[in-house]
């Protein structure tokens, strides 16, 4: 919810996962002013994710048959808000902010690898307009592919290994890593799968970049290079005597806020 509050002034949509035991509240109905005074209610009917009896009729509903997940059902409840416990104005005795959004429930019939029974997936969406439910649940499922790709780029291709000094160097290195990952994906149909004993056989079109990387070195002999053969130029003279490169440019370290 803090992410939604921080991006309130930005034209961006937020889609995050929720715990399955969260509680939300709807806006209270308008009440007539009381002669006794007092502050009007800020929270209406309670929405408990663990108690279906507290769920009203969904704002929108979508059902589709998917090859990997079987029968998929998506339901949303709009204009709900949580009770904020941590907010920027905490400790100042000011009114807690009301952050409204849409609670999304995704239920699937099966998992791609049936290692455990499928569980309900609760999501929180906040943004302008009305979300497309078919795109919404598929966009979150795509998140797992992105996480595996980032992990491969960091641990295998060394995306975060160099300690460069300038932002331009970091940009060039990032583009080189992306180019290497693209070449691994393009080489899938022309390499042989060297799988480990405990790995399952895969279709050549579905080989992972990590498995392609094991045999891509054998393509260097077949592909060749457009560059000429290296020529010996003798011994390098090295740095001239008396020259100094000077001290490296220092940049302030970035520190995370407490």
N, C-alpha and C positions, 0 to 999 in steps of 0.2 A: 504493500500500500504506500510505502514511502516513495517508491519509484513513481507511482501514479501521481502523488502529490508534487514530486519534484519536476515532473514533465507536464504539469498542468498548462503551462504557457507555450508548450511546444506542440506543433501540429504532427503528433506521432501517436500511434496506437500501442498499447501495452498489453501483452499476453503472457501471463506467468501462471505457474502451477500453484495450487493451494493445498494445504493439508486437508485431509478428509474429515477433520473434526472441527472445522471453522464454523463460526456463527455470524450471521449478518442480520440486518434490520432493514425494514422498509420505511418509507416516509410516513409519519403519523397523519391521520386524517385531520382536516382543518377543524379547529375547536373554537367555540365562541369564547370571547374574553370573560373571565370569571371575576366577580366582584371582590373575591378574596385576593386577587393578584396572583403572583407567582409566575415563574417562567414556563412557557408552553413546552409541550413535549417535543423532543428531537428525534426519538426513536419509536418506530411503530411495531408492526408484527415481526416476531422473531423468525428467522430462517436458519434452521439447524441442519447442517449437511448430513449428520448421522441419524436424523429422525425424519423419514419421509412424510410423517403426518403434518409437519410444519411447512411443507412445500406447497405453495399455491399453484394455480395453473401456469404452465410455462409461458413466457412471452413469445417465444418462437421455438419451433421444433423441426428437426431434419432427420431423415432416415435414408440410408444408402447401403448398398451391398458392395463390399470391397474384397479384392482377391486375397489380401493378406489378413485382414481383420474380420472378415465375415460381415455379419449384419451390424452396422454401426448406427447408433442412435445418439443424437445431440439435442440437448435441451438447454434453454437459457432463461434466466430470470433477470430482467433489467431493473435499473434504479434501486439497487441495494447498496448498503454501505456498512462497513464494520465500525465497531466502537474503537476509536483510536486510543491506544495506551501510550504510544511513543510518537511524539510530534514535535515540530520545532518550537512551539510555544509552551512546551511542558515546563511547569514550575513558575509560570508567570500569571497564573489564575485567569487566563483568558479562555474563551470558549474553544472547545476542541473542534478542529475542522471536520466537515462532513465530506467524505470522498466517495462519490457514487460511481458505480460501475455495473458490469454485467457478470453474473455468476454462470458458468458454463459447466454442464455435466456431460461427459462423453462416456458411453458404454459400448463395448465391442463384444462380438461373439466369440472370438478366439484371438490368440497371439501368433505372430509369424513362427516363433519357436515355442511350442506349447510346453514350457518348463514349469509353469504354475498357472492356476486359474486367473483369468483376466479380472482386474479390479477396476472400480469406477475411477475415472480421471476428472478431477475438479480443476477448473481453470478460472482465472480472473481476467476479464477484458475491459479495457477503458480506452475510449477514443471518440473521434467525431463520427457521426452517422450511425448506421446499423451494420454489424458485422455479417459477412457472408459465412454461414455456418459450415458449408462444405469446404471452403478455403481455410476456415479457422482451425478446425481439428487437424487437417492435413499439414498446416503450417507448423503446428506444435510437434507433430510426429517427425517432421523434417529436422527438428532440433537435434535429435539423436544422431543423425548423419553428420550434421555440422560439428558436433562435439568430437566424434571419432576422426573427422578430417583435421580439425585443429590439433588434436593430440598427435596424429601422424606427422603433421608439418613440424611440430615442436620437437618431438622425441626422435623421429627418424631422419627427417630432412634438415634438422638443425636450424629451425626458424629463429629461435631465441638464443642460440649458442653464441654468435659473435657479439662482442662488446664494442660497438661502433661509437664514434664520437660525434657524428653529425646526423641530423635527421635525414638528409639526402642519402647518406650511406644506408640507413635503415630502410628507406623506401626502395632503393635499388636491390638490396638483398631480399626484401619481401617479394619483389617481382620475379627475381631469379628462383626463389622457392616455389612460387606459383607456376612458373614455367616448367620446372622439374616435375611437379605433380601432374601437370597437364600431359607431359610426355609419357609418364607412367600410365596414365589412363588411355592414351592413344595407342600404346604398345600392347594392350591386352590381347587383341586377336592374333598377334604374330609371335607370341612367346609361348614356351612350354611351361606348364604348371609344375613347379617343384614344391609340392606340398610336404609338410612334415607328417610323420606317422599318425599323429592324432587329429589331423585336420581332415575335413570332409572334401571330397572332390567337388569342384565347382565348374560351371559352364565357362568357357573362355571369355564370353562377354560379361561375366559377373566376377571376374577376378579382382581382388582388392589390390590397391597400389602397393601394399606391403609384399604381397606374393609376386607381383610383377617385378618388383625391385630385385628379387633374388636371381632372376635370369636375364634382366635387361642388359647386363654387361656383355652377354654373348652376342647382342645385336651390333655392338660397335664394330666388329670385324666385317659384318655384312653391309652395314650402312656406310662406313667409311667417313671421310671428312673432306670438305672442300679446301682446306688449308694445305699449303705446301709443306714439304718435309722440313723440319728445323735444320738450320745451318749453324755451324760453329762459328762464333765470332771472337774467339780468343778469350782471354781472361779479362773480366770486368775491372776497370781501373778503380772502382769504388768511390768513396766520398773524397773530394779534394782535401788536402791538408789545410787545417786552419778554419774550415767551414763549420758552422754550428747551425743546427736546425731550430734551436730555441725551445722554449717550454711549450707544451701542448696547451691548447685553449681549455680553460676550466668552465664547467657549466654547473649551476646550482642543482643539488640533488632534490628530487621530488619526494615529499613525505606525505604519507596518508594521514588524514585527520583522525584524531582520537575518536 
